[in-house]
Amino acid sequence: MTLLPWILLAIICIEHLIFIPALIKRSGVGTAWHGYVPVLNALAILRIIERPWYWVLFLLVPGINLLMLIIMHVELAIVFGQRSTKDQWLMGLLPWISIPQLALGEDKYVGPRSWSKTRKSTFREWGEALLWATIVASTFRIFSFEPFTIPTGSMEGSMLVGDYLFVNKLSYGPKLPQTPFSLPFIHNALPGSMTPSFTSWFSLPYTRLPGIRDVERYDAVVFSFPPGDTIFSDKELAGHDYYGLLRREGIRNADGNIEKFALNPEKYLSIARDRAFVKPGLAARPIDKKENYVKRCIGLPGDSLSVIDRQVFINSVSIENPEHLQYEYQVHFTSPLMAKRAMKLLGLTNVDIGASQKMNNGIATLISLTKSEVETLNNSGTALSVDLMSTNNRKGRMEMFPNTYREEFNEWTPDDLGPIYIPKAGRTIELNERNLDMYRRVITAFEGHDLEVNAGGKVLIDGVESTQYTFQQDYYWMMGDNRHRSADSRMWGFVPEDHVIGRASFTWFSKQNVAQHGESKIRWSRMFKSVK
């Protein structure tokens, strides 16, 4: 089934080379031998139908080029007098039959339809305008800038929930669509449903055009969510880590005993997977139709990364922290009134506030705060105490990458982990037990190899015994600025180069909403503000 579109496309290209020269000759427009030369062939068709030469540029855009071919074929029928609705539908839908019939027939060239005496219907005028608007806007969106919305607080401080950004695809080079049969302007599902807005039976290989520069440390990068190749068919769950949710359910199937689960994980995961197939259902998504995430690039290909007591080290050297770095604190107030005063003082919203609990002498509230906000709070006298929250409770729960039960990894938390080598294309690693845990998904899911460890402990890659592995592409390590409230590389691992979409460039609109912020208003101060 996957080969059929390629076969049909190849047939059309061959038919163009065979039959267009005859149509050029009959039309008297251009030189007949141009029909035998690719590109000149397309330009010849445009001359016959009297359309501008630059239309040929749209033939280079996956998805758009299919629409352009239909338009060009229909107009070929029109200039040779086949102007009935039936003729145009046949040429648009069955060009493999209609083009040979047109070339071998005796229809005379009459040129494009003249509208000087016949007025276009309102439906036709609006239809043509919308069609061209879609073509131009889609092309612009693929090759330059695309709008993106911040849905969660993982980058709070730097990028706020309700920010509307433009993603600059020119920075790292625009990716050509890998799933070209897709509804324009709809990412992966029809609004308000889980019905896919694309068909995946025809796909193109990963291709990236040259960019202005490479991904740099501290860039705010928009990328396709790496664990998003499988999703739960549920609007609330689709954007979350399927593998993490499945693992959590698997541990629950093992009576909540993580050691019991770790002894035979597939047994308990299969139970959870079978249940999920029934309800809510599972679905697969190609790379360019995964959910879009935005995080800050902290680790580059070839780096060795560690986090020690919340400080990131690259190649054993501590790096500068982002300006708006946040952690979660438990803040003790004497009363709810003092808590509200503190929120107003710091300009906090519901996004920043977590759970609260009553204490003997007030309330304790979880709040995400920057270093400067902690200092302001301590100096304001509104809080009795401000205590940094520990993440030690996440040890040994298989929540941290690489999500396996091993003595070393069981000690990792969001604030302490590593060292982790970030794969770089062309680098070779030894396939020992630790590296198999660390890079199994890289080798299988991202680079498409079969990996098996046989009963004798030997590693087979694509059926060949291997002791080493050489990475095929670059990878990145992404982290949110709101460190205690961000699901990022610390939980699910590396971001492959072919998942990178672009760099978050600037905020063109920003709005608070009642549900997440407590009030609805436009944040004028953030309009047209560059992302740092």
C-alpha positions in Angstrom: 0.0 0.0 0.0 2.9 2.4 0.8 4.4 1.9 -2.6 1.2 2.7 -4.6 1.4 6.5 -4.3 5.0 6.4 -5.5 4.1 4.2 -8.4 1.2 6.5 -9.4 3.5 9.6 -9.1 6.1 7.9 -11.3 3.5 7.0 -13.9 2.4 10.7 -14.1 6.0 11.9 -14.4 6.6 9.4 -17.3 3.4 10.3 -19.0 4.4 14.0 -18.8 7.7 13.2 -20.7 5.8 11.1 -23.3 2.7 13.1 -24.0 3.4 16.8 -23.1 5.7 17.3 -26.2 2.7 16.5 -28.4 0.5 19.0 -26.6 3.2 21.7 -26.9 3.4 21.1 -30.6 -0.4 21.2 -31.0 -0.7 24.4 -28.9 2.0 26.2 -30.9 3.3 27.5 -27.5 7.0 26.9 -26.8 9.4 24.3 -28.1 8.4 20.7 -28.3 11.6 19.2 -27.1 11.3 21.0 -23.8 8.6 18.4 -23.0 11.2 15.7 -22.8 13.3 17.5 -20.1 12.2 17.5 -16.4 11.5 21.0 -15.0 11.4 22.5 -18.6 8.5 20.1 -19.0 6.6 21.7 -16.1 7.5 25.2 -17.4 6.1 24.2 -20.8 2.8 23.2 -19.2 2.6 26.6 -17.5 3.2 28.3 -20.8 0.4 26.3 -22.5 -2.1 27.1 -19.7 -0.7 30.7 -19.6 0.2 30.7 -16.0 3.2 32.4 -14.4 6.5 30.5 -14.3 6.9 30.8 -10.6 4.1 28.3 -10.1 6.8 25.7 -10.7 8.2 26.6 -7.2 5.1 25.3 -5.6 5.8 21.9 -7.2 8.8 21.6 -4.8 6.6 21.7 -1.7 5.4 18.3 -0.5 1.6 18.2 -0.2 1.2 21.5 -2.0 2.8 20.0 -5.2 0.0 17.4 -5.4 -2.6 20.2 -5.3 -0.7 22.2 -8.0 -0.5 19.1 -10.3 -4.3 18.8 -10.1 -4.8 22.5 -10.9 -2.3 22.3 -13.9 -3.9 19.1 -15.2 -7.5 20.6 -15.1 -6.3 23.8 -16.8 -4.7 21.6 -19.5 -8.1 20.2 -20.3 -9.6 23.7 -20.3 -7.1 25.1 -22.9 -7.9 22.2 -25.2 -11.6 22.8 -25.0 -12.6 20.2 -22.5 -14.6 22.5 -20.3 -17.5 20.4 -19.0 -17.7 19.6 -15.4 -17.2 15.9 -16.2 -14.1 16.6 -18.3 -12.5 18.6 -15.5 -13.3 16.0 -12.8 -11.8 13.2 -14.9 -8.6 15.2 -15.6 -8.3 16.1 -11.9 -8.9 12.7 -10.5 -7.7 10.4 -13.3 -4.9 12.1 -15.1 -3.2 8.8 -15.8 -6.0 8.1 -18.2 -7.0 11.6 -19.3 -3.5 13.0 -20.2 -2.9 10.2 -22.8 -6.4 10.6 -24.2 -5.9 14.4 -24.5 -2.5 14.0 -26.2 -3.7 11.3 -28.6 -7.0 13.1 -29.4 -7.8 15.8 -31.9 -9.0 18.6 -29.5 -7.7 21.9 -30.8 -5.9 24.4 -28.6 -8.3 27.2 -27.7 -6.4 28.9 -24.9 -7.5 29.7 -21.3 -11.1 30.5 -20.6 -11.9 34.2 -21.0 -14.0 35.8 -18.2 -14.4 39.1 -20.1 -18.0 38.2 -21.2 -18.9 35.7 -18.5 -18.9 36.6 -14.9 -17.4 34.2 -12.4 -19.9 32.9 -9.8 -19.5 34.1 -6.2 -18.7 30.5 -5.2 -16.0 30.2 -7.8 -14.4 33.5 -6.9 -14.3 32.7 -3.2 -13.2 29.2 -3.9 -10.2 30.3 -6.0 -9.3 33.0 -3.5 -9.4 30.5 -0.6 -7.5 27.9 -2.6 -4.6 30.3 -3.3 -4.6 31.7 0.2 -4.2 28.1 1.5 -1.4 27.3 -0.9 0.6 30.5 -0.1 0.0 30.4 3.6 0.8 26.6 3.8 4.0 27.2 1.9 5.0 30.1 4.1 4.2 28.0 7.2 6.4 25.1 6.0 9.4 27.1 5.0 9.6 30.1 7.4 7.4 30.8 10.5 4.6 28.8 12.2 2.4 29.9 15.1 2.6 28.0 18.3 0.8 28.2 21.7 2.3 27.6 25.1 -0.1 25.2 26.8 1.7 24.3 30.1 3.8 26.0 32.7 7.0 24.1 32.1 8.7 27.2 30.8 6.9 29.6 33.1 8.9 32.7 33.7 10.5 32.7 30.2 7.3 31.7 28.3 3.9 31.9 29.9 0.8 29.8 29.5 -1.3 31.7 27.0 1.7 33.1 25.0 1.3 32.8 21.2 4.7 32.4 19.6 6.1 32.3 16.1 8.5 29.4 15.5 11.4 30.4 13.3 12.0 27.4 11.0 14.7 29.2 9.0 17.1 29.1 12.0 17.9 25.4 11.9 16.5 24.8 8.4 12.9 24.0 7.5 11.8 20.3 7.4 9.9 19.2 4.4 6.6 17.5 5.5 7.0 13.8 6.0 3.2 13.3 6.0 2.1 15.3 3.0 -1.6 14.2 2.8 -2.8 16.4 5.6 -5.5 19.0 6.1 -3.9 22.5 6.0 -3.5 24.4 9.3 -4.6 21.4 11.4 -1.7 19.7 13.2 -2.8 16.1 14.0 -6.5 15.8 14.8 -9.7 17.5 13.8 -10.8 20.1 16.3 -12.6 18.7 19.3 -12.0 15.1 18.3 -9.3 12.4 18.1 -10.0 11.9 14.4 -6.6 12.2 12.5 -6.3 15.2 10.2 -3.7 13.2 8.1 -3.2 10.0 6.3 0.0 8.1 7.0 -0.1 5.5 4.2 2.0 7.8 2.1 5.1 9.3 3.7 8.3 11.0 2.6 11.8 10.5 4.1 13.2 13.0 6.5 14.6 16.0 4.6 15.9 19.3 6.1 16.9 22.3 4.1 20.0 24.3 5.0 19.5 26.6 8.0 21.0 29.8 9.3 22.8 28.1 12.2 22.8 25.0 14.3 20.9 24.5 17.6 22.8 26.3 20.4 22.8 25.9 24.1 20.0 27.9 25.8 17.9 28.1 22.6 14.1 27.8 23.2 13.5 24.9 20.8 10.1 23.7 19.5 10.2 19.9 18.7 8.0 16.9 18.1 7.5 15.1 21.4 9.8 12.0 21.2 7.6 9.5 23.2 4.6 10.7 21.1 4.8 7.9 18.5 2.1 6.1 20.4 -0.8 7.9 22.1 -3.9 7.1 24.1 -6.9 8.1 22.0 -8.1 10.5 24.6 -8.0 14.3 24.3 -6.7 14.7 27.8 -4.0 12.1 27.5 -2.8 12.4 23.9 -0.1 14.9 24.7 1.4 13.0 27.6 4.1 10.4 27.7 2.4 7.2 26.7 5.3 5.0 27.9 5.3 6.7 31.3 1.6 6.3 31.7 1.7 2.7 30.6 4.6 1.9 33.0 2.7 3.5 35.8 -0.3 1.3 35.0 2.0 -1.7 34.7 3.4 -1.1 38.2 -0.1 -0.9 39.5 -0.8 -4.3 37.9 2.2 -5.6 39.9 0.4 -4.6 43.1 2.3 -1.4 43.2 5.6 -3.3 43.8 8.3 -1.8 41.6 10.8 -4.6 42.2 8.1 -7.2 41.3 7.4 -5.2 38.1 11.1 -4.9 37.2 11.5 -8.7 37.3 9.1 -9.1 34.5 8.0 -5.7 33.1 6.5 -7.0 29.8 4.1 -9.3 31.7 2.5 -6.3 33.5 2.9 -3.9 30.6 1.0 -6.2 28.2 -1.9 -6.3 30.6 -2.0 -2.5 30.7 -1.5 -2.3 26.9 -4.3 -4.8 26.2 -6.6 -2.8 28.5 -5.7 0.4 26.8 -6.4 -1.0 23.3 -10.0 -1.5 24.4 -10.4 1.8 26.3 -9.5 4.5 25.5 -7.8 3.0 22.5 -4.3 3.4 21.1 -3.1 5.2 18.0 0.2 5.7 16.2 1.6 9.1 15.0 4.4 9.8 12.6 7.2 12.2 13.6 5.8 15.4 12.1 2.3 14.7 13.6 3.5 14.1 17.2 2.5 16.8 19.8 4.7 19.9 19.7 6.7 20.7 22.8 8.9 23.7 23.7 11.9 23.4 26.0 15.3 25.0 26.5 18.2 23.2 24.9 20.7 22.4 27.7 22.8 19.6 26.2 24.3 19.4 22.7 25.4 16.4 20.7 28.6 15.0 22.1 28.1 16.6 25.6 28.4 14.6 28.8 25.7 16.0 31.1 25.1 15.7 34.9 22.8 17.4 37.3 24.2 17.7 40.8 22.1 19.4 43.5 20.0 21.1 40.8 23.1 22.6 39.0 23.7 21.4 35.5 27.3 20.3 34.5 28.4 19.9 31.0 31.6 17.9 30.5 32.2 18.4 34.3 31.9 22.2 34.2 28.9 24.0 35.7 26.9 26.1 33.2 25.1 29.3 33.6 21.5 28.9 34.6 18.6 30.5 32.5 17.5 33.9 33.8 14.0 32.8 34.8 14.9 29.4 36.3 12.3 28.3 38.8 11.9 25.6 41.4 9.1 24.6 43.7 9.0 25.9 47.2 6.7 25.2 50.2 5.7 28.7 51.5 4.2 29.0 54.9 1.7 31.8 55.4 -0.1 32.9 58.6 -3.4 33.1 56.6 -5.0 32.9 53.2 -5.1 36.7 53.1 -1.3 36.9 53.4 -1.0 34.3 50.6 -3.1 36.5 48.4 -1.0 39.5 49.2 2.2 37.6 48.3 0.6 36.5 45.0 -0.2 40.1 44.2 3.2 41.3 45.2 5.0 38.8 42.9 2.4 38.9 40.1 1.7 35.2 40.4 -1.3 33.4 38.9 -3.0 30.0 39.4 -0.3 28.5 37.1 2.4 29.2 39.7 0.4 27.9 42.6 0.1 24.3 43.6 -1.6 22.5 46.4 -2.2 24.0 49.8 -2.7 22.5 53.2 -3.8 23.9 56.5 -1.3 24.1 59.3 -1.6 24.8 63.0 -0.5 28.3 62.5 -1.6 29.0 59.0 -1.4 27.4 55.6 1.5 25.9 53.5 1.3 26.4 49.7 3.5 25.0 46.9 4.6 27.8 44.6 7.1 27.9 41.7 9.5 30.7 42.3 12.6 32.2 40.7 15.6 33.1 42.9 14.7 36.8 42.8 11.1 36.0 43.8 12.3 34.0 46.8 14.4 37.0 47.9 11.4 39.4 47.5 9.2 37.0 49.4 11.7 36.7 52.3 12.1 40.4 52.5 8.4 41.2 52.3 7.4 39.8 55.6 4.4 38.1 54.1 5.7 34.5 54.6 6.8 32.7 57.7 9.1 30.5 55.8 10.1 29.6 52.2 11.5 26.1 51.9 12.9 24.5 48.7 11.1 21.2 47.9 13.1 18.0 47.7 12.7 15.6 44.8 14.1 12.6 46.7 10.7 11.0 46.8 11.1 10.2 43.1 14.0 7.8 43.7 13.6 4.2 42.6 10.2 4.7 40.9 11.5 4.3 37.3 10.2 7.8 36.5 13.6 9.1 35.6 15.3 8.4 32.3 16.3 5.7 31.2 13.3 4.4 33.1 14.9 1.1 34.1 15.4 -0.6 37.4 19.1 -0.4 38.1 21.0 0.5 41.3 22.6 3.6 39.7 19.4 4.9 38.0 17.3 4.3 41.1 19.2 7.1 42.8 18.4 9.6 40.1 16.0 12.5 40.7 15.1 15.6 38.7 17.7 17.5 40.8 20.5 14.8 40.7 21.3 12.6 37.7 24.0 11.6 35.3 26.5 11.4 33.8 24.7 11.0 30.5 26.4 11.1 27.2 24.3 12.8 24.5 24.6 11.0 21.2 26.4 12.7 18.3 26.2 11.4 14.7 29.3 9.3 13.9 30.3 8.6 17.5 30.6 4.9 18.5 29.7 3.5 21.9 30.3 0.1 23.5 27.1 -2.0 23.9 27.4 -2.8 27.6 24.4 -3.2 30.0 24.3 0.4 31.0 24.5 1.7 27.4 21.8 -0.7 26.3 19.5 0.8 29.0 20.5 4.3 28.0 20.4 4.0 24.2 17.9 1.2 23.4 15.2 3.5 22.3 17.7 5.6 20.2 18.8 2.5 18.4 15.3 1.0 17.8 12.7 3.8 17.7 14.7 6.7 16.4 17.2 4.9 14.1 15.1 2.0 13.1 17.1 -1.0 14.0 16.0 -4.3 15.5 17.9 -4.9 18.8 17.9 -8.2 20.7 19.9 -9.6 23.5 19.9 -13.4 23.2 20.0 -16.1 25.9 23.8 -16.0 25.9 23.9 -12.2 26.6 25.1 -11.4 23.1 23.7 -8.3 21.4 22.2 -8.6 17.9 21.4 -5.6 15.8 19.4 -6.4 12.7 20.3 -10.0 13.4 24.1 -9.3 13.4 26.1 -9.8 16.6 27.5 -6.4 17.7 29.6 -5.1 20.5 29.5 -1.5 19.4 27.0 0.9 17.8 27.6 4.1 15.8 24.9 6.8 16.1 23.3 8.0 12.8 22.1 11.4 13.9 22.6 14.1 16.5 20.5 14.3 19.7 19.7 17.1 22.2 18.9 17.3 25.9 15.9 19.6 26.6 14.8 20.9 30.0 12.1 23.3 31.1 12.9 26.5 33.0 10.3 25.6 35.6 12.5 22.6 36.7 10.2 21.0 39.3 7.1 21.2 37.0 8.5 20.2 33.7 8.3 16.8 32.1 11.4 16.9 29.9 14.6 14.9 28.9 15.1 14.1 32.6 12.0 11.8 32.4 12.0 10.6 28.8 15.4 11.2 27.3 16.9 12.5 24.1 15.4 14.7 21.3 16.5 13.4 17.9 17.7 16.0 15.3 14.8 14.9 13.0 12.3 15.9 15.7 13.5 19.5 15.9 11.1 21.9 14.3 12.5 25.4 14.9 13.4 28.1 17.4 10.8 30.0 19.4 11.3 33.4 18.1 8.9 36.0 19.5 5.6 36.4 21.2 3.0 38.0 19.0 0.1 37.8 21.4 -0.5 36.8 25.0 -3.6 36.3 27.0 -4.6 35.0 30.5 -7.6 32.9 31.0 -9.9 32.4 34.0 -9.3 28.6 34.3 -5.5 28.8 34.6 -4.8 32.4 35.7 -7.9 33.4 37.7 -8.8 36.2 35.4 -9.1 36.9 31.6 -7.0 39.7 30.2 -4.6 40.5 27.4 -0.9 40.8 28.5 0.0 43.9 26.4 3.5 44.0 27.8 4.4 40.7 26.2 3.2 41.6 22.7 6.0 41.3 20.1 8.5 40.4 22.7 11.4 38.2 21.6 11.9 34.9 23.4 15.1 34.6 25.5 
